[in-house]
């Protein structure tokens, strides 16, 4: 009797591939806030079945990047100043908690990966347009990788998963509300170095305080951009 070939347990599923590609496109701005995600378009775009795509969309909904609407399907989440404030409060609690767990539980391999991720971030060119304050894609990827490397030492999978999901939601705001680099009084590189140094010293309280300040400073810049965009739309909508 011929036995069936076993599927490689480590191989990504079609739904997993669709999830990764769609997540990348949402974070990269290919789909805009509030945009309807049409099955026919995406099946063709990602070369997958409707079943695999539906599974990918449910996974993305669980991370907060898309939302399901009765009778309408799925759409990319919308952005708003109120939601950003709520998101920042959640991140300041959960992401900081994840970092404190990582400092408590992370081993030397975790430390080494965090240091390596910071090294790549430091070496990445920061701006594609320094005058306008627009970050390069290389820096954006290295920035996300550095923060994830810090959190990866957290041994509580639930806390880590939630913290990373919140970071994805925050990345949407950062990608869609540019530029941010115009805040010339801010030393972003210095903030990252200080967080890393406190982490390597295993100073949980200091690292947590620095990370919370880093998150809140970014939110302050994002809120300024969102409020300016809202004011501009109101001026266009109001007859002069």
C-alpha positions in Angstrom: 0.0 0.0 0.0 1.4 3.4 -1.0 1.5 5.9 1.7 0.5 9.5 1.1 3.4 12.0 1.2 3.3 14.0 4.4 2.9 17.7 4.1 5.7 19.8 5.5 4.5 21.1 8.8 6.7 24.2 8.4 5.4 25.1 5.0 3.1 28.1 4.9 -0.6 27.5 4.0 -2.3 29.4 1.1 -4.2 31.3 3.7 -0.9 32.1 5.5 0.7 33.4 2.3 -2.4 35.5 1.5 -2.4 36.9 5.0 1.3 37.9 4.8 0.9 39.6 1.4 -2.3 41.4 2.3 -0.9 42.5 5.7 2.2 43.9 3.9 0.0 45.7 1.4 -2.2 47.3 4.1 0.8 48.5 6.1 2.5 49.7 2.9 -0.5 51.8 2.0 -1.7 49.9 -1.1 -5.2 49.9 0.5 -6.3 53.1 2.2 -8.2 53.5 5.5 -11.8 52.5 5.2 -11.4 51.0 1.8 -13.6 48.0 0.9 -11.7 44.8 0.3 -13.3 43.1 -2.7 -13.0 39.3 -3.0 -12.8 39.2 -6.8 -10.0 41.7 -6.9 -8.0 40.1 -4.2 -8.4 36.5 -5.4 -6.9 37.7 -8.7 -4.2 39.8 -7.0 -3.0 37.1 -4.6 -3.7 34.1 -6.7 -5.6 32.2 -4.0 -9.0 30.7 -3.4 -11.9 32.5 -1.8 -11.6 30.2 1.2 -8.0 31.0 1.7 -8.6 34.7 1.3 -11.5 34.6 3.8 -9.3 32.8 6.4 -6.6 35.4 5.8 -9.1 38.3 6.3 -10.5 36.8 9.5 -6.9 36.6 10.8 -6.3 40.2 9.9 -9.6 41.2 11.6 -8.3 39.5 14.8 -5.2 41.8 14.7 -7.3 44.9 14.1 -6.1 45.7 10.6 -9.4 45.0 8.9 -13.0 44.8 10.1 -16.0 42.8 9.0 -19.3 44.5 8.1 -22.6 42.7 7.9 -23.7 42.1 4.3 -20.7 44.2 3.1 -17.7 41.9 3.7 -14.4 43.3 4.9 -12.7 46.7 4.8 -9.5 48.3 6.0 -9.9 49.9 9.4 -10.5 53.7 9.5 -8.3 56.1 11.4 -9.3 58.8 13.8 -7.8 61.0 16.5 -10.1 59.3 19.2 -9.0 55.8 18.1 -5.3 56.9 18.1 -5.6 58.1 21.7 -7.3 54.8 22.8 -4.6 52.9 20.9 -1.8 54.8 22.6 -3.3 54.1 26.0 -3.5 50.4 25.3 0.1 50.3 23.9 1.5 52.2 26.9 0.1 49.5 29.1 0.5 46.3 27.1 3.6 47.0 25.1 5.5 48.3 28.1 4.3 45.2 30.0 5.6 42.9 27.2 9.0 44.7 27.3 9.2 44.2 31.1 8.5 40.5 30.7 11.1 40.3 28.0 13.7 41.9 30.2 12.8 39.5 33.0 12.7 36.4 30.9 14.9 37.0 27.8 18.1 35.1 27.4 21.4 36.2 25.9 20.3 35.2 22.4 17.3 37.5 22.7 19.7 40.3 23.8 22.0 39.6 20.9 19.1 39.8 18.4 17.9 43.1 19.9 21.4 44.6 19.6 21.7 43.3 16.0 18.3 44.8 15.1 19.3 48.1 16.6 22.6 48.1 14.6 20.6 47.6 11.4 18.2 50.4 12.4 21.1 52.8 13.1 22.7 52.0 9.7 19.4 52.4 7.7 19.1 55.8 5.9 16.3 57.5 7.8 14.8 59.9 5.3 13.8 59.7 1.6 13.1 63.4 1.8 14.7 65.0 4.8 13.2 68.4 4.1 9.6 67.0 4.1 10.5 64.5 6.9 9.5 61.4 5.0 11.1 58.1 6.2 12.6 55.6 3.9 11.0 52.2 3.5 14.3 50.6 4.6 14.2 52.6 7.9 10.5 51.8 8.4 11.2 48.1 8.1 14.3 48.2 10.4 12.3 50.3 12.9 9.5 47.7 13.1 12.0 44.9 13.3 13.9 46.6 16.2 10.8 47.1 18.3 9.6 43.5 17.6 13.1 42.2 18.6 12.8 43.9 22.0 9.4 42.4 22.7 10.3 38.9 21.4 11.8 38.0 24.7 8.4 38.1 26.4 7.5 34.6 27.5 3.8 35.2 27.7 2.5 34.5 24.2 -0.9 36.2 24.8 0.7 39.5 26.0 3.3 39.3 23.1 0.6 38.7 20.5 -1.5 41.5 21.7 1.4 43.9 21.9 2.5 43.1 18.3 -1.1 43.5 17.0 -1.2 47.0 18.6 2.1 47.8 17.0 0.6 46.9 13.6 -2.3 49.2 14.3 0.1 52.0 15.2 2.1 51.4 12.1 -1.0 52.1 10.0 -1.2 55.6 11.5 2.5 56.2 11.0 2.3 55.1 7.4 -0.8 57.0 6.6 -0.1 60.2 8.5 3.2 61.5 7.0 5.4 63.3 7.3 6.5 62.8 10.9 10.2 63.6 10.7 9.5 67.4 10.6 9.7 67.3 14.5 13.2 68.7 14.4 13.5 68.9 18.2 13.1 65.1 18.6 16.1 62.7 18.7 14.4 59.5 17.6 17.8 57.7 17.3 18.7 58.7 20.8 15.3 57.4 22.1 16.0 54.0 20.5 19.5 53.9 22.0 18.3 54.8 25.5 15.5 52.1 25.4 18.1 49.5 24.2 20.6 50.5 26.8 18.1 50.2 29.7 16.9 46.9 28.3 20.4 45.4 28.2 21.0 46.7 31.7 17.8 44.8 32.7 16.4 47.9 34.2 12.7 47.2 33.7 11.3 50.4 35.2 13.6 52.7 33.2 13.1 50.8 29.9 9.3 50.8 30.4 9.3 54.5 31.2 11.4 55.3 28.1 9.3 53.1 25.8 6.0 54.7 27.1 7.5 58.2 26.4 8.6 57.1 23.0 5.1 55.8 22.1 3.4 59.0 23.5 5.8 61.3 21.7 5.0 59.6 18.4 1.3 59.9 19.1 1.6 63.6 19.7 3.2 64.0 16.3 0.6 61.8 14.6 -2.3 63.7 16.3 -0.9 67.0 15.0 -0.9 65.5 11.4 -4.4 64.1 11.8 -5.7 67.4 13.1 -4.1 69.4 10.3 -5.5 67.0 7.7 -9.0 67.4 9.3 -8.7 71.2 9.3 -7.7 71.1 5.6 -10.7 69.0 4.7 -13.1 71.3 6.6 -11.7 74.3 4.7 -12.2 72.6 1.4 -15.8 71.5 2.3 -16.8 74.9 3.6 -17.6 77.5 0.9 -15.6 80.7 1.2 
